[in-house]
Amino acid sequence: MKIVLGFDDSPHAQAALEWIRQQAWPAATRIVVVSAVRAPVTAYAEVYAPAIPYPTELVEELTRHHEELTMRAEGELRDSGLSTTARVMQGDPREVLVDMAKAEGADMLVVGSHGRTGLAKLVLGSVASHVVAHAPCTVVVVKHRLH
């Protein structure tokens, strides 16, 4: 079985990782931990003004942060006896996860839910909603329990 885990630095992603760790998986199960580095949003001073490019250093720092996240997640999964690989991709997390599930021939895609509603969901979008609608495989959305 091949599972793609969407991972970021939220407690919701950690809850998804913990859910995977608690399940009994077949011996040949492989987990692909995927983190997407979203391109920073540029602001315009005026409609006709060109966008201000972000420094390469900022994108590199974001990429390093996501690499550290995926390495940590990989370590936690390996400590549970699971076979893992990690990938950090550039782009919108919604598209990155769906594309990765297709490319990997995933049997399952697991994501955490931020539980956004209203304006926040409209502005930020819902990764979980998008992957449920577009993934080529089963999608498990794990809710983070508030304490």
Secondary structure, DSSP 4 states (H G I P E B T S, - for coil): -EEEEE--SSHHHHHHHHHHHHS---TT-EEEEEEEEPPPPP--SSTTSPPPPPPHHHHHHHHHHHHHHHHHHHHHHHHTT-EEEEEEEES-HHHHHHHHHHHHT-SEEEEEE----HHHHHHH--HHHHHHHH-SSEEEEEEPPP-
